[in-house]
């Protein structure tokens, strides 16, 4: 049995939209991606991706070559004859902490009168509960169904996650429309959960909130292990055998960040409070994350101040919130850098891919060796593979000091101790 080909319009070519469009084309559908940013559309069409995501450029090129994937700046052109219209639009946090859905409202109003009868609008953006009903009211066309289909893509492995999902969640009031959306993913061999729209929207927020809470727990456990002399890696290994806990998201680090966890946890806290059911555990997870970032900063600060240098040179390895992405949004590494430069004049950073805000001033170098040269303190803040492959003798020959803060638990302490270097990780 083969995939039935459908005509799909994807509105928005950001992280979610571009990945979704390319992957849907790969699954055999005819996809047109539309964006108001003419420069971005021209760049993507010529093979230059606006984001780094493993395998994405090749997938886009393959979709264009097969004729399954096209790009335009015309909304009318994109949705003409489309059976499905995916909304993959930005929903940044508003002043009150809730997701700002003004972009969705604007596009939906523009869609009125453009859609053929029977078209299904698929909301893939992360939105507050009841947004599906809001879109249905705005479009005001009885023949057009609106379905919630939240994404669960991890930056750095988004293409893999789309093509090999652990679940497809579809929220709908019309079961037939929900089944049609679920069928678009034929070939991914994934279970499909068809539920109501509010439950689907809630699943997205709850998933990110739970994972953020889990990371905050692990990082607090690391601080606890530090205080009592336990090894957090061994402790987490012991927990991982319990099937009720599982093996994932048990790695301590400098804190959580990115484009999803910070904004989604804040939005959930606001929504829960407004609904009269405050989620205090999520509030504490947010506070714990901020406190842990401060704790890492203090650890680096103490190491720098205890060095013999009058103006200690601090080397930060990594700026992205995780490896295999160029995204620095809400990155704990970026927050740590901002705190350090308020007190130290010689902070150098290295990251192989990071895109940083133009307003943020960095002393950024182009190579790992240049970064560690003459450093009094080295802090590893992102788990890039080249940092895990650091050779003790190489580091010792270039550093001026002898302290490495391993915020990602990548290095073997004994190997570096033999080279005269001290590797410090919280909870070890």
C-alpha positions as CSV (number, residue, x, y, z in Angstrom):
1,X,0.0,0.0,0.0
2,X,1.5,3.4,-1.0
3,X,1.0,6.9,0.2
4,X,-1.9,8.8,-1.4
5,X,-0.5,12.1,-2.7
6,X,-2.2,15.3,-1.4
7,X,-1.7,19.0,-2.1
8,X,-0.5,20.8,0.9
9,X,0.3,24.5,1.6
10,X,2.6,25.2,4.5
11,X,2.4,28.8,5.8
12,X,5.7,29.9,7.4
13,X,9.2,28.7,6.7
14,X,10.7,28.9,10.1
15,X,12.1,25.9,12.0
16,X,8.8,24.0,12.1
17,X,7.4,25.1,8.7
18,X,10.5,24.4,6.6
19,X,11.1,21.0,8.3
20,X,7.4,20.0,8.0
21,X,7.2,21.1,4.4
22,X,10.4,19.3,3.3
23,X,9.4,16.1,5.2
24,X,5.8,16.1,3.9
25,X,7.2,16.4,0.3
26,X,9.6,13.5,1.1
27,X,6.6,11.4,2.1
28,X,5.2,12.0,-1.4
29,X,2.9,15.0,-1.1
30,X,2.8,18.0,-3.3
31,X,3.9,20.8,-0.9
32,X,4.1,24.6,-1.4
33,X,5.7,26.6,1.4
34,X,4.8,30.2,1.6
35,X,6.4,33.1,3.6
36,X,6.2,36.9,3.4
37,X,10.0,37.2,3.7
38,X,11.0,37.4,0.0
39,X,14.8,37.2,0.8
40,X,14.3,34.0,2.8
41,X,12.2,32.4,0.1
42,X,14.9,33.2,-2.5
43,X,17.7,31.8,-0.2
44,X,15.8,28.6,0.5
45,X,15.0,28.1,-3.2
46,X,18.7,28.5,-4.0
47,X,19.7,25.9,-1.4
48,X,20.7,28.2,1.5
49,X,18.9,27.2,4.7
50,X,17.9,29.9,7.3
51,X,18.6,27.3,10.0
52,X,21.0,24.5,10.6
53,X,19.3,21.2,10.8
54,X,21.0,17.9,9.9
55,X,19.7,16.5,6.6
56,X,17.3,19.5,5.9
57,X,19.2,21.0,3.0
58,X,19.4,17.6,1.3
59,X,15.7,17.0,1.9
60,X,14.8,20.4,0.4
61,X,16.9,19.9,-2.6
62,X,15.4,16.4,-3.1
63,X,11.9,17.8,-2.9
64,X,12.6,20.5,-5.4
65,X,14.3,18.1,-7.8
66,X,11.3,15.7,-7.6
67,X,8.8,18.5,-8.1
68,X,7.1,17.8,-4.8
69,X,8.3,20.9,-3.1
70,X,8.0,24.6,-4.1
71,X,8.3,28.0,-2.5
72,X,6.4,31.2,-3.0
73,X,5.6,34.6,-1.3
74,X,2.0,34.5,-2.5
75,X,-0.4,33.1,-0.1
76,X,-3.1,32.9,-2.7
77,X,-0.8,30.9,-5.0
78,X,0.2,28.5,-2.2
79,X,-3.3,27.7,-1.0
80,X,-4.9,27.5,-4.5
81,X,-6.3,23.9,-4.8
82,X,-4.7,22.9,-1.5
83,X,-6.4,20.2,0.4
84,X,-4.5,21.0,3.6
85,X,-3.1,24.3,4.9
86,X,-0.6,23.9,7.6
87,X,-0.1,27.0,9.9
88,X,3.5,27.0,11.1
89,X,3.7,30.5,12.3
90,X,5.7,32.1,15.1
91,X,3.9,32.4,18.5
92,X,6.4,34.3,20.6
93,X,5.7,35.1,24.3
94,X,3.7,38.2,24.8
95,X,4.1,40.7,27.6
96,X,1.9,38.6,29.9
97,X,3.8,35.4,29.2
98,X,1.1,33.9,27.0
99,X,1.9,32.9,23.4
100,X,1.2,35.8,21.0
101,X,-1.0,34.4,18.2
102,X,-1.4,37.6,16.3
103,X,0.4,36.2,13.3
104,X,-2.0,33.3,13.2
105,X,-5.0,35.6,13.4
106,X,-3.6,37.7,10.5
107,X,-3.0,34.8,8.2
108,X,-6.4,33.2,8.9
109,X,-8.1,36.5,8.1
110,X,-6.2,36.5,4.8
111,X,-7.2,33.0,4.1
112,X,-10.9,33.8,4.1
113,X,-12.4,33.4,0.7
114,X,-9.2,31.7,-0.7
115,X,-9.9,28.2,0.4
116,X,-11.8,25.7,-1.6
117,X,-14.7,23.8,0.1
118,X,-13.4,20.8,2.1
119,X,-10.0,22.3,2.8
120,X,-8.6,21.4,6.2
121,X,-6.6,23.9,8.2
122,X,-3.9,22.2,10.3
123,X,-2.6,24.3,13.2
124,X,1.0,23.1,13.9
125,X,2.1,26.2,15.8
126,X,2.3,26.0,19.5
127,X,-0.8,27.8,20.7
128,X,-2.9,28.4,23.8
129,X,-5.8,26.1,24.4
130,X,-9.0,26.8,22.5
131,X,-7.0,28.3,19.6
132,X,-8.4,25.7,17.2
133,X,-11.9,26.9,18.0
134,X,-10.6,30.5,17.6
135,X,-9.3,29.7,14.1
136,X,-12.6,28.0,13.2
137,X,-14.6,31.1,14.2
138,X,-12.2,33.4,12.3
139,X,-12.3,31.4,9.1
140,X,-16.1,31.4,9.3
141,X,-16.5,28.8,6.6
142,X,-18.6,25.7,7.5
143,X,-17.0,23.6,4.8
144,X,-13.5,24.2,6.2
145,X,-12.4,22.1,9.2
146,X,-9.7,23.2,11.6
147,X,-7.5,20.5,13.2
148,X,-4.8,20.8,15.9
149,X,-1.6,18.8,15.0
150,X,1.1,19.9,17.5
151,X,4.8,19.3,16.6
152,X,7.2,17.4,18.8
153,X,10.5,18.1,16.9
154,X,13.8,18.3,18.7
155,X,16.2,20.8,17.3
156,X,19.2,19.0,15.9
157,X,17.2,16.0,15.0
158,X,14.0,17.5,13.6
159,X,14.1,15.7,10.3
160,X,14.6,12.4,12.0
161,X,11.8,13.1,14.5
162,X,9.3,14.1,11.8
163,X,10.0,11.0,9.7
164,X,10.2,8.7,12.8
165,X,7.8,10.2,15.3
166,X,7.0,8.5,18.6
167,X,3.4,9.7,18.2
168,X,1.1,11.8,16.0
169,X,-1.4,13.9,17.9
170,X,-4.5,15.1,16.1
171,X,-7.2,17.3,17.8
172,X,-10.5,17.7,16.0
173,X,-14.2,18.1,16.3
174,X,-14.8,16.3,13.0
175,X,-13.3,12.7,13.2
176,X,-13.1,12.4,9.5
177,X,-11.0,15.5,9.2
178,X,-8.8,14.2,12.0
179,X,-8.3,10.8,10.3
180,X,-7.4,12.6,7.0
181,X,-4.7,14.6,8.8
182,X,-3.3,11.5,10.5
183,X,-3.2,9.7,7.2
184,X,-0.8,12.3,5.8
185,X,1.9,10.7,7.9
186,X,1.4,7.3,6.3
187,X,4.8,5.6,6.1
188,X,6.1,6.9,9.4
189,X,4.9,3.9,11.3
190,X,3.7,5.9,14.2
191,X,0.7,5.6,16.5
192,X,-1.9,8.3,15.9
193,X,-3.9,9.7,18.8
194,X,-7.1,11.4,17.6
195,X,-8.6,13.5,20.4
196,X,-10.4,16.8,21.0
197,X,-8.6,20.1,20.1
198,X,-8.1,21.4,23.6
199,X,-6.6,18.1,24.7
200,X,-4.2,18.1,21.7
201,X,-3.1,21.7,22.5
202,X,-2.6,20.7,26.1
203,X,-0.5,17.7,25.2
204,X,2.1,19.9,23.6
205,X,2.4,22.2,26.6
206,X,2.4,19.4,29.1
207,X,5.1,17.5,27.2
208,X,7.5,20.4,27.2
209,X,6.7,21.3,30.8
210,X,7.3,17.8,32.0
211,X,10.6,17.5,30.3
212,X,11.7,20.9,31.6
213,X,10.7,19.9,35.1
214,X,12.7,16.6,34.7
215,X,15.8,18.5,33.7
216,X,15.4,20.9,36.6
217,X,15.1,17.9,38.9
218,X,18.3,16.3,37.6
219,X,20.3,19.6,37.9
220,X,19.1,20.1,41.5
221,X,20.0,16.4,42.1
222,X,23.5,17.3,40.9
223,X,23.8,20.1,43.4
224,X,22.5,17.8,46.1
225,X,25.1,15.1,45.2
226,X,27.8,17.8,45.3
227,X,26.8,18.7,48.9
228,X,26.8,15.1,50.2
229,X,29.6,13.6,48.1
230,X,27.6,11.4,45.8
231,X,28.2,11.0,42.0
232,X,25.2,12.3,40.1
233,X,26.1,10.2,37.0
234,X,25.9,7.0,39.1
235,X,22.8,8.2,40.9
236,X,21.0,8.9,37.6
237,X,22.2,5.6,36.2
238,X,20.6,3.9,39.1
239,X,17.3,5.8,38.5
240,X,17.3,4.9,34.8
241,X,16.7,1.2,35.4
242,X,13.3,2.1,36.8
243,X,10.8,1.9,33.9
244,X,8.6,4.4,35.6
245,X,11.4,7.0,35.3
246,X,13.1,5.9,32.1
247,X,16.6,6.6,30.6
248,X,16.1,9.9,28.8
249,X,16.5,13.4,30.1
250,X,18.6,12.3,33.0
251,X,21.8,14.1,32.0
252,X,22.7,17.1,34.2
253,X,23.9,20.3,32.4
254,X,24.0,24.1,32.7
255,X,20.2,24.4,32.4
256,X,17.5,24.2,29.8
257,X,16.8,26.8,27.1
258,X,15.9,27.0,23.4
259,X,12.9,28.2,21.5
260,X,10.3,26.0,23.2
261,X,10.8,25.1,26.9
262,X,11.2,28.7,28.2
263,X,8.2,30.1,26.4
264,X,6.0,27.1,26.7
265,X,6.5,26.7,30.5
266,X,5.8,30.4,31.0
267,X,2.7,30.2,28.9
268,X,1.4,27.1,30.7
269,X,2.0,28.8,34.1
270,X,-0.1,31.8,33.0
271,X,-2.8,29.7,31.5
272,X,-3.0,27.5,34.5
273,X,-3.2,30.5,36.8
274,X,-6.0,32.1,34.7
275,X,-7.9,28.9,34.7
276,X,-7.8,28.7,38.5
277,X,-5.5,25.6,38.6
278,X,-2.0,27.0,39.2
279,X,0.8,24.6,38.2
280,X,3.2,25.4,41.0
281,X,5.6,22.6,40.1
282,X,6.2,24.2,36.7
283,X,6.8,27.6,38.4
284,X,9.4,26.0,40.6
285,X,11.0,24.2,37.6
286,X,11.5,27.6,36.0
287,X,12.9,29.1,39.1
288,X,15.2,26.1,39.7
289,X,16.6,26.5,36.1
290,X,17.4,30.2,36.7
291,X,19.1,29.3,40.0
292,X,21.1,26.6,38.4
293,X,22.4,28.9,35.7
294,X,23.4,31.3,38.5
295,X,25.1,28.4,40.3
296,X,27.2,27.5,37.2
297,X,28.1,31.2,36.8
298,X,29.3,31.3,40.4
299,X,31.4,28.2,39.9
300,X,33.2,29.7,36.9
301,X,33.6,33.0,38.7
302,X,35.2,31.4,41.7
303,X,37.6,29.5,39.5
304,X,38.5,32.7,37.7
305,X,39.0,34.7,40.8
306,X,41.2,32.0,42.4
307,X,43.5,32.0,39.4
308,X,46.8,33.9,39.7
309,X,46.0,36.2,36.8
310,X,45.2,39.9,37.5
311,X,42.8,39.8,34.5
312,X,41.8,36.1,34.2
313,X,41.0,34.8,30.7
314,X,37.8,32.8,30.7
315,X,37.1,30.5,27.8
316,X,33.5,29.4,27.2
317,X,33.0,26.5,24.8
318,X,29.6,26.5,23.3
319,X,26.8,29.1,23.0
320,X,23.9,27.2,21.6
321,X,21.4,25.7,24.0
322,X,22.3,22.2,22.8
323,X,24.6,20.6,20.2
324,X,23.8,20.2,16.5
325,X,21.8,23.4,16.2
326,X,22.8,27.0,15.6
327,X,20.0,28.3,17.9
328,X,21.0,30.4,20.9
329,X,17.5,31.5,21.9
330,X,17.2,31.4,25.8
331,X,20.5,29.5,25.9
332,X,21.9,29.0,29.4
333,X,25.4,29.4,27.8
334,X,24.4,32.9,26.5
335,X,22.9,33.8,29.9
336,X,26.1,32.7,31.6
337,X,28.2,34.8,29.2
338,X,26.1,37.8,29.8
339,X,26.6,37.5,33.6
340,X,30.4,36.9,33.3
341,X,31.1,39.9,31.0
342,X,29.6,42.2,33.7
343,X,32.5,41.3,36.0
344,X,35.4,40.1,33.7
345,X,37.0,41.9,30.7
346,X,38.6,38.9,29.1
347,X,35.9,36.4,28.2
348,X,36.4,34.5,24.9
349,X,33.9,32.2,23.3
350,X,33.9,29.5,20.7
351,X,31.0,27.7,19.1
352,X,31.1,26.0,15.6
353,X,27.6,27.1,14.5
354,X,26.0,29.5,16.9
355,X,23.9,32.4,15.6
356,X,24.0,35.2,18.1
357,X,22.0,38.3,18.6
358,X,23.5,41.3,16.8
359,X,23.0,43.4,20.0
360,X,25.2,41.0,22.0
361,X,28.9,41.8,22.0
362,X,31.2,38.8,22.0
363,X,34.9,38.2,21.9
364,X,34.4,35.2,19.6
365,X,37.2,33.2,18.0
366,X,37.1,30.8,15.0
367,X,38.8,27.7,16.4
368,X,38.9,25.6,19.5
369,X,42.7,26.0,19.9
370,X,42.4,29.8,19.8
371,X,39.7,29.7,22.4
372,X,41.7,27.7,25.0
373,X,45.0,29.4,24.3
374,X,46.2,31.2,27.5
375,X,42.9,30.5,29.2
376,X,42.9,30.5,33.0
377,X,39.5,28.8,33.1
378,X,37.7,26.8,30.4
379,X,34.0,26.1,30.8
380,X,32.2,23.6,28.5
381,X,28.6,24.7,28.1
382,X,27.4,22.9,25.0
383,X,27.9,19.2,24.3
384,X,29.5,19.5,20.8
385,X,31.4,16.4,19.9
386,X,34.6,18.2,19.3
387,X,34.6,19.2,23.0
388,X,34.1,15.6,24.1
389,X,37.1,14.7,22.0
390,X,39.5,17.2,23.7
391,X,42.9,15.7,24.3
392,X,44.3,16.4,27.8
393,X,47.9,17.1,26.6
394,X,46.7,19.5,23.9
395,X,44.6,21.5,26.4
396,X,47.4,21.5,29.0
397,X,49.9,22.8,26.4
398,X,47.7,25.8,25.5
399,X,46.0,26.8,28.8
400,X,47.6,29.2,31.2
401,X,45.6,27.9,34.1
402,X,44.5,24.4,35.0
403,X,40.8,24.5,35.7
404,X,38.1,23.1,33.4
405,X,34.4,23.5,34.4
406,X,32.8,20.6,32.5
407,X,29.1,21.7,32.5
408,X,28.2,18.9,30.1
409,X,30.0,15.9,31.8
410,X,32.0,15.1,28.6
411,X,35.5,14.6,30.0
412,X,37.3,11.9,31.8
413,X,38.6,13.5,35.0
414,X,41.4,11.0,35.6
415,X,42.8,11.5,32.1
416,X,42.9,15.3,32.5
417,X,44.3,15.0,36.1
418,X,47.2,13.0,34.7
419,X,48.0,16.1,32.4
420,X,47.9,18.4,35.4
421,X,44.4,19.7,34.8
422,X,41.4,19.8,37.2
423,X,38.0,19.0,35.8
424,X,35.1,20.1,37.9
425,X,31.5,19.0,37.3
426,X,28.6,19.6,39.7
427,X,27.8,16.5,41.6
428,X,30.9,14.5,40.8
